[in-house]
């Protein structure tokens, strides 16, 4: 099943921290927006709403993992 990957569902233990950082930290807000926008683009490609080559989709997925790692590191370090 094709689904979106909202960060708060992947890391429910950080839900309060995500909300707090989103509202109080500009750097985190940019990071989360980047992740959300990328996740939306991947979802549109996977559901054939947008077209992309396989290698492009693969790179987008890698970028999403990288952003997710950055977000988790931000959450752990804050």
C-alpha positions as CSV (number, residue, x, y, z in Angstrom):
1,X,0.0,0.0,0.0
2,X,1.3,3.4,-0.9
3,X,1.2,5.9,1.9
4,X,2.7,9.2,3.0
5,X,5.3,9.1,5.7
6,X,4.6,11.9,8.2
7,X,7.4,12.3,10.6
8,X,5.1,12.4,13.7
9,X,3.8,8.9,12.8
10,X,7.3,7.5,12.4
11,X,8.4,8.9,15.7
12,X,5.4,9.2,18.1
13,X,7.7,9.3,21.1
14,X,8.9,12.7,19.9
15,X,5.4,14.1,19.1
16,X,5.5,16.8,21.7
17,X,9.1,17.8,20.9
18,X,8.3,17.9,17.2
19,X,5.4,20.3,17.8
20,X,7.5,22.5,20.2
21,X,10.4,22.7,17.8
22,X,8.2,23.4,14.8
23,X,6.7,26.4,16.6
24,X,9.9,27.7,18.2
25,X,12.9,26.8,16.0
26,X,13.2,28.2,12.5
27,X,15.9,25.7,11.5
28,X,13.7,22.7,12.5
29,X,10.7,24.3,10.7
30,X,12.7,24.5,7.4
31,X,13.9,20.9,7.9
32,X,10.4,19.6,8.5
33,X,8.9,21.6,5.6
34,X,11.6,20.2,3.3
35,X,10.8,16.6,4.5
36,X,7.1,17.1,4.1
37,X,7.4,18.6,0.6
38,X,9.7,15.8,-0.5
39,X,7.4,13.2,1.0
40,X,4.4,14.7,-0.9
41,X,6.4,14.7,-4.2
42,X,7.3,11.0,-3.7
43,X,3.7,10.1,-2.9
44,X,2.5,11.8,-6.1
45,X,5.0,9.9,-8.2
46,X,4.1,6.6,-6.5
47,X,0.4,7.1,-7.1
48,X,1.0,8.2,-10.8
49,X,-0.2,11.7,-10.1
50,X,3.3,12.9,-11.4
51,X,5.7,11.2,-13.7
52,X,9.4,10.4,-12.9
53,X,12.0,8.0,-14.0
54,X,12.9,5.2,-11.6
55,X,16.3,6.6,-10.9
56,X,14.8,10.0,-10.0
57,X,12.3,8.3,-7.6
58,X,15.2,6.3,-6.1
59,X,17.2,9.5,-5.5
60,X,14.1,11.2,-4.0
61,X,13.7,8.3,-1.6
62,X,17.3,8.5,-0.6
63,X,16.9,12.2,0.0
64,X,13.9,11.6,2.2
65,X,15.9,9.1,4.3
66,X,18.7,11.7,4.7
67,X,16.2,14.3,5.8
68,X,14.6,11.9,8.2
69,X,18.0,11.2,9.7
70,X,18.7,14.9,10.1
71,X,15.3,15.4,11.8
72,X,15.9,12.5,14.2
73,X,19.4,13.8,15.0
74,X,17.9,17.3,15.6
75,X,15.3,15.8,18.0
76,X,17.9,13.8,19.9
77,X,20.3,16.7,20.2
78,X,17.7,19.2,21.3
